[in-house]
Amino acid sequence: MTRSRVLLLGALFLGALSLLLVVSEGPLFVTSGGQLRGVVEDTPAAWHFDQTTGVAQLETRPKDPYSVNLAYVQLAGRLYVYAGDTRTNWVEHIEQNPFVRIRVDESIYPVRAVRVDDVDELTTFAAQWTSRSTFQRDPMQFDEVWLYRLEARGTSDR
């Protein structure tokens, strides 16, 4: 393949990727996005998705929406999002404002993120988290953990 052809294909790929990033509704692969689109649903009293773990999109910073792809875990009707021992951008946002939205499939749920610091709850989560794969790092091995339970907002918080 000639150098000019490689450059042309590279330019076409970058152009297509740029267009995809501009028109995407939320995060795309490993890049963050803005406001999530989908059907806004009432937050259930207990979470019951088909799978115990899965991929969802989390939107933080309501005034300037920032969204990311992440794994969720549901345990005993509770829904969790986890950043490990890393204070990510979305963790920083939640620490400033706990009102977030999570999209699972095409449904969006307005929720409040509550940081988990109870040892029993952390231990239960850690058991589920590490059972997913041998590559999952055990949250109980960290000095500081960024684990959030997603709960329904109060009626005055909507």
Order of alpha helices (4+ residues) and beta strands (2+ residues): alpha-beta-beta-beta-beta-alpha-beta-beta-alpha-beta
